[in-house]
Amino acid sequence: MFPRLSSLFHRLSRGPVTLAALVIFSLFIGLILPGQSAQMETITHGAGSPDTSFFYSKDDLYRMADAYGEAGRAAYVRVRFTFDLVWPLVYLFFLGTSLSWSLASALPEGNRWRILNLFAVFGWLFDMLENIAASIVMLNYPRHTPVLDSLTPIFTLIKWFFVGGSFVILVTAFFAAVWKAIRSHK
């Protein structure tokens, strides 16, 4: 299944598609994210958010839920199932195509390292798991939600590992592709 999914991204990631993904990603970061961040700051009363944290505990999660208040928790959940469904798809489209294009340019067909383009997919998957788990905790507050309250910080940490790792792989593969192109022209 994973090799087929990786291959699908490689077939999709031609110049125009990858360029479109870059433009959409850049527009989203420049035009939409700043407003969304300001709105979340208001909703959360400056108490932070599981989505933007790297390390937090279930106790921190409950402190956030308490600080948000009832209206803030409802708004947090609404954002998870509106904006935070679209944004991960935007970065998945960008990272998936950019990783695939860079890896295909840097590595020969059939190289097993080309499957690293799936880092973006795993980042997206754990982002979705984080959103679902955090939303359930917020909806149940002030009651505790055993298991999910402990899994939410783990999902977040794994999400950041894969999303951050995607950018590290992207930069590395891009420079490897540039180096390969320079060497082939000599």
Rosetta blueprint (number, residue, H / E / L):
1 M L
2 F H
3 P H
4 R H
5 L H
6 S H
7 S H
8 L H
9 F H
10 H H
11 R H
12 L H
13 S L
14 R L
15 G H
16 P H
17 V H
18 T H
19 L H
20 A H
21 A H
22 L H
23 V H
24 I H
25 F H
26 S H
27 L H
28 F H
29 I H
30 G H
31 L H
32 I H
33 L H
34 P H
35 G H
36 Q H
37 S H
38 A H
39 Q H
40 M H
41 E H
42 T H
43 I H
44 T L
45 H L
46 G L
47 A L
48 G L
49 S L
50 P H
51 D H
52 T H
53 S L
54 F L
55 F L
56 Y L
57 S L
58 K H
59 D H
60 D H
61 L H
62 Y H
63 R H
64 M H
65 A H
66 D H
67 A H
68 Y H
69 G H
70 E H
71 A H
72 G H
73 R H
74 A H
75 A H
76 Y H
77 V H
78 R H
79 V H
80 R H
81 F L
82 T L
83 F H
84 D H
85 L H
86 V H
87 W H
88 P H
89 L H
90 V H
91 Y H
92 L H
93 F H
94 F H
95 L H
96 G H
97 T H
98 S H
99 L H
100 S H
101 W H
102 S H
103 L H
104 A H
105 S H
106 A H
107 L L
108 P L
109 E L
110 G L
111 N L
112 R H
113 W H
114 R H
115 I H
116 L H
117 N H
118 L H
119 F H
120 A H
121 V H
122 F H
123 G H
124 W H
125 L H
126 F H
127 D H
128 M H
129 L H
130 E H
131 N H
132 I H
133 A H
134 A H
135 S H
136 I H
137 V H
138 M H
139 L H
140 N H
141 Y L
142 P L
143 R L
144 H L
145 T L
146 P L
147 V L
148 L H
149 D H
150 S H
151 L H
152 T H
153 P H
154 I H
155 F H
156 T H
157 L H
158 I H
159 K H
160 W H
161 F H
162 F H
163 V H
164 G H
165 G H
166 S H
167 F H
168 V H
169 I H
170 L H
171 V H
172 T H
173 A H
174 F H
175 F H
176 A H
177 A H
178 V H
179 W H
180 K H
181 A H
182 I H
183 R H
184 S H
185 H H
186 K L
